[in-house]
Amino acid sequence: MTNDMTSGGMTMDRFQAIIEAYGANPERWPSAERDRGEAFVANSPEAAQYVAQARLLDDMLDAAPTADASAALLGHVLDTAPRPQTRSAQVASDQRTIRNRIADVLAFLWPQTGIARPAGLLLASLMVGFFFGFSGANVSTDAESQNEDLFAYYFGSPEIDDWDLGDVQ
């Protein structure tokens, strides 16, 4: 089979792909390629023979009996199909799930109920704030002291004067 361009740029490979995808009936072909395909068949005996073979297959498929689905099968398929959920119902379901998870974690960490749980959470947040507030490095106000403190912190040298820091301000 040849792949030469003929009749408006249609190749045998492209023509075969169209026939295999859409069948031998030109009415089923893509409208953008229908005219080129028909011209290709008119100018190529090889393409005309390929269409004739494809028509035999199309005729056999059209003659094959079709089986209708039973009412029981249709009912079963419809009953087992998932129901579409509206967007607002999905969001509400997700929010309930998140709230339930948070409530489960809080109940595990703090099993008491009533005012004890919020008071305990407030106390815990205050303790975390004090910890981070007081664990920070001493902050000096002048730039030279800050540079020396940072240098000592990162390099661990108590003799900062031995190092030439330059005019870092």
NORZILIN-V455333 format. One line per field, one symbol per residue. ss: DSSP state (h for helix, s for strand, l for the rest). psi: psi as a letter, one per 20 degrees, with the letter a starting at -180 (. if undefined). burial: I if it has 24 or more other ideal C-beta (glycine too) atoms within 12 Angstrom, else O. Layout:
# NORZILIN-V455333
ss=???
psi=???
burial=???
This chain:
# NORZILIN-V455333
ss=lllllslllslhhhhhhhhhhhlllhhhllhhhhhhhhhhhhhlhhhhhhhhhhhhhhhhhhhlllllllhhhhhhhhhhllllllhhhhhhhhhhhhhhhhhhhhhhhlllllhhhhhhhhhhhhhhhhhhhhllllllllhhhhhhhhhhhhhllllhhhlllllll
psi=qqjqpqmkjprhggghggghhiaiohhiqphhjgghghhghhiohghhhhhghhhggggghhipqqpqqrhgggggghhipqpqpqghhgghggghggghgghgghhghniqabihghghhggghgggggghgiirqpoqhqhghgggggghghikphmhhiqoibmo.
burial=OOOOOOOOOIIIOIIIOIIOOOIIOIOOIOOOIOOIIIOIIOOIOOIOOIIOOIOOOOOOOOOOOOOOOOOOOOOOOOOOOOOOOOOOOOOOOOOOOOOOOOOOOOOOOOOOOOOOOOOOOOOOOOOOOOOOOOOOOOOOOOOOOOOIOOOOOOOOOOOOOOOOOOOOO
